[in-house]
Amino acid sequence: MAKKTKTVESGEQADLEKRLQVMQLALNDSEKRNKEVNASLSRSEEKYRNLFESMEDAFCIIEMIFDEKNNPVDFRYLETNHAFLRHTGKPMLGKTIREMVPDFEQFWMDAYGKVALTGQPVKLEHIVKGLGDQWFQTSAVRVGGADSRQVAVVFSNITERKHTEERLHARELRQDFLVKLGDLLRPLNNPIAVQKAAARSLAKHLSASRVFYAELISKKGVPHFLVETGYNDSDAPLPKGPFSIEKLENLVEQLREGDIVVINDVNEVKAVSREKARLRSIKVEAFVLVPIIKENQLAGVFFADQVHPRQWKPEEVLLIQETAERTWEAIHRTRAEAAVRESETRLQLALNTGGFGTFMWYPLEDRGEPDKQMLALFGLPEDGTLTLKEALSSLIYEPDRMAYNGAVIRAMDPRGDGKLQIDIRVIQPDGSLRWVTIHAQVFFAGKPRQPEKMVGMAIDITKRKQIEESLHRLKVRKDYLLQLTDIMNPLFIPADIQYSASRLLCEHLAMDRAYYCEIDDSANNILVPNNFTCHGVPSLAGKYPLEDLEWMIPAFRKTRVITVTDTRTSSLIPMTRHAALDAVQIRAFVAVALIKNDRFVAALFVTTSSAHSWRPEEIELIHETAERTWAAVERAHTEQALQRSEQNYRAIVNQSLAGIVKLDLSGNITFANTQFSHMLGYSIKELQKHTLASITHESERARQAALFAALAHKGKSYGAERRFIKKDGSVLWVNNQVAPIFDSVGQPESAVIISVDISKHKAIEYQKDEFISIASHELKTPLTSIKAYGELLGEMLAAISDTPLKEYIRRLNIQIDRMAGLVHSLLDTSRMSGGQLKIQPEETDLNLLIADRIKEAQVISSKHGLIFQAGTLPIILVDKERIGQVVTNFITNAVKYSPEGKEVVITTLDTGKGLKVSVQDFGIGISKDMHQKIFQRFYRVSGEDSGYVSGIGLGLYIAIEIIKKHGGTIGVESELGKGAVFYFELPYETP
Amino acid sequence: MKKIIFVDDDEFIQQIVTVIFENLGFQVIVLTEGTSLLDDGYDLPDIFILDKQLPSMDGLTLCRRLKGQDRTKDIPVIMISATPGILKDAKAAGADDVLEKPFSVMKIREMVANLLDGKGDS
């Protein structure tokens, strides 16, 4: 036996192999492209996932669920990041919101539904009741194309900010009320009017039923409360006239101590047990009683009540208390004024107890008679003098002097009513200013009337003025922040947000430059994308090395805010920087560092070209603006990233050379990329009306359906070569890789097909098969003559014994038969891949057929013992020639791969399901990883051990096709070095 | 002497078939194409051997025509072909047996002998 046989390569065969190589390369290339597409998809996804996870804002992707009328009814969380869990406190992934928060606000549902339907991104601030009344600020943007129902939501919990705002608002309302109350009471000149106005105003503000002021008076030596008037919105009466203080029982002690009595429900309070019936008879169910303590004595009370139980809030109680104080002050002021009109003596008396400054002034001599308190108000010693001249030249704050002088002249006009009322600022010895309100009356005498004297009083209103000012500042600040939010909210580009915020801040503070810079510490850069400047100050937009800020960093670490009043004198600024700062016109600045997660990420600068002493509220405003700008910029970055990721994804999908199709689990096409639409000639819209089955060639639908069902149920992906039907009805060969897409709980929810047009490969394959067919057919004709002559020669020489010629002819004939076999196999193969292999079944005794084939084989391989173990078999309908061919192939292989010439055992068996034929050898064996490959066309075992054998690797390929055509199975059991068992099993009935 | 008419367009196959059967004492008449066999003006053989692929009229049609006319319907026909799997078509056309190229000398001798014997028996 020849150790190594080299196949003679004809010209035609070399050409054939070249074509095969080209074909293989083309196939490899397309596979590589598929891998690249997949890899770049997953890289992009990983990048954005990292980004989302590192975000401080919560991020989620939800899939909206609509009812049949397209009303949003629910949504499911498809993705959430870590921050999401922190903000909501509940893991929601894979759940629907209705499961987790059954009373979820329809407000959000409608908002997200609208985003999903229209693709319009939104930004919202709203409350979520289901999560313990938390406030959320939210941005929502649709992910995917027009029919995507997925919405990406970025949100942060702003509950704390909202509460602060509410508190601020409540404080503001209270201050507002008090200012109005002051304005209301000031012009009133009798105590009853004051009480009435104060009571009414407070009652309206609090929606209280009754409000009144009661003064403590002494009647026959017994303390009584005197109620003169009040506000009453109830159908029960208001207590009127004096009533004994004793009626308040043990509450009196509390009041005397200055403690406020707050009763939310009289039924539940023991303190008023005896009075309960009486209180209820006048429908007092809840009340607040505020003591007014003057000079350590209870001077009166202020009362507010409700005809129903009511939970009084602390700020309401505070307001009642402040109203009480102001009412008392106003009453006493009016009494003082009245007293002024009555008599100087009583005035003096009353005013001394009231703590106001009073004065008498004689205009003709400009002589003033101020009391001690009046002198004190003007910062003068007890024995000082006060004249109009002095007041106007040095005591009154310069800007107020003209107004004061004018008011005095008007009051002294004999045609007028002689009244003077003005607020002025008085300079104190320490240089500070004190607000004083002056009320005075000019008395006229003589004929013609002439101003004789002016009697007046002055009250220190500095405190009130300060409150008014701070309120004003608070309001300005609030307006500014609202404006800032309004400006930034609609912006989606970080640089725009930075610019708008800088501009608003700069204009608000009347500075000449503001800019926001981003620190990129990986590149050691400071980036100023934009800046706002005015008054000809140069722009600082651009990129700078991080060292430029290095000198500020220690200061930032300490305070986060750096304030420089004058760069030339500031100890913070190194001398070396003076010239540079001057060059860009910076003399004073505030810088706010934004340090997030311990990283210096950005800073906001406000600069001005002249020295400036920064007020605390300016610094606070810059700080607040910096924080808000940062938050808005981060949000915009996230949104941009989302959009970019979406665009990337879209580009990858649409520019892919492969067709990409998304299917639901019923096989309906829900998405197709441009390439796939081109491949099949359908528009993308048309494709969405198709199913996988409807575009698949009829003959492949059943197999397709089985594989797709396995994918839908078990998530099993598969690859297959398929014929798709194009719009024009023609056939397109494709290679499909079909993979499931899993939902958040790991169940398949849809599928993706990457489909590559392989029609060119198929055409090449077809040409190749045609070529093989023609070539082998043509080879057969000369071979027929050669074979016949060879056999004739053999017969003729058989008679002559012991001549080498006889042996030569025998060898010649063996090789001619081998060649005939090869040509036969080639032709078979090309016919099989063309689908032309036909089975012609006849009734067959398999044992007889096999015995024949064993006999033939034994002639060629005399070295091996061929042992036949025949089982009892029924007659079966098979293609005799073809099944014989498989048996011969198995035996020939067994002999070929056991070169040591051992036994080959052929067994037949009725398994109950069909007939099984096995051929066992004890040769070199086949390693497990080769088991699949050996049945492939043109596959030959390579490596050292295969050096023994020849062949073109078609035998097993043909065998598998023949057995498949019979509806049977074929296989191998083997291990390297342990021989092999090849078997096939045929069903009783061939389909 | 038994007479064989062999139709094949390949000169060398004509030669070898002639050699095989003349050695056995047959009279072998070779033709390159077979339409003339449907005429009346020739002496009938004991057996026809036809290649499937022939110029002008292919072997299967020729076989069907021969089997379709009284004069030749009882004469056995062997169809030979380089294309495998024509058994069904050949039988449908009335061929008595089918032989695939390249055939062995033994096989064609056997086939002819069987058909002539069978005819002798009937």
Interface residues (C-beta under 8 A of the other chain):
Chain A: H777 K780 T781 P782 L783 T784 S785 I786 K787 A788 Y789 E791 L792 E795 A820 H824 L827 D828 R831 L837 K838 Q840 E881
Chain B: D10 F12 I13 Q15 I16 V17 V19 I20 N23 A82 T83 P84 G85 L87 K88 K101 P102 F103 S104 V105 M106
